[in-house]
Amino acid sequence: MKWLDDVKVLTDKYESEGVKKGDVGTIIMSELRSNKYEVVFSDEYGRDYAMSEIFVGDLEVVRSSDISDEDILEDLPARNPEWWCKVEDGYILNLKGKRKNKIPYDYNS
């Protein structure tokens, strides 16, 4: 799970923000400190109807973007690999490969 992936919401706990279980959106930013991604949701006409910070454990990838780590790094201010995270095999990693959680799929560990 990384920048520009399309993800599906697995829970209804974001309904107050206009996001329902099953909604599909695109990751536009990572919030590494809070184990969340900022996801934008658009209707069938391409109009955004919601933007929300969603906990990584409440998301499932439905389409992986073809963007590489190098492409992501290129777009970061000062090319700092610690400023972005991705989720692989249950671990939250920065672009240096440093793990944030110690137990896979336990994003608060």
Secondary structure in CASP SS format (residue, H / E / C, confidence):
PFRMAT SS
TARGET T0000
AUTHOR 0000-0000-0000
METHOD secondary structure of the structure
MODEL  1
M C 1.00
K C 1.00
W C 1.00
L C 1.00
D C 1.00
D E 1.00
V E 1.00
K E 1.00
V E 1.00
L C 1.00
T C 1.00
D C 1.00
K C 1.00
Y C 1.00
E H 1.00
S H 1.00
E H 1.00
G C 1.00
V C 1.00
K C 1.00
K C 1.00
G C 1.00
D C 1.00
V E 1.00
G E 1.00
T E 1.00
I E 1.00
I E 1.00
M E 1.00
S E 1.00
E E 1.00
L H 1.00
R H 1.00
S H 1.00
N C 1.00
K E 1.00
Y E 1.00
E E 1.00
V E 1.00
V E 1.00
F E 1.00
S E 1.00
D C 1.00
E C 1.00
Y C 1.00
G C 1.00
R C 1.00
D E 1.00
Y E 1.00
A E 1.00
M E 1.00
S E 1.00
E E 1.00
I E 1.00
F E 1.00
V H 1.00
G H 1.00
D H 1.00
L E 1.00
E E 1.00
V E 1.00
V E 1.00
R E 1.00
S C 1.00
S C 1.00
D C 1.00
I C 1.00
S C 1.00
D H 1.00
E H 1.00
D H 1.00
I H 1.00
L H 1.00
E H 1.00
D H 1.00
L C 1.00
P H 1.00
A H 1.00
R H 1.00
N C 1.00
P H 1.00
E H 1.00
W H 1.00
W C 1.00
C E 1.00
K E 1.00
V E 1.00
E E 1.00
D C 1.00
G C 1.00
Y E 1.00
I E 1.00
L E 1.00
N E 1.00
L C 1.00
K C 1.00
G C 1.00
K C 1.00
R E 1.00
K C 1.00
N C 1.00
K C 1.00
I E 1.00
P C 1.00
Y C 1.00
D E 1.00
Y C 1.00
N C 1.00
S C 1.00
END
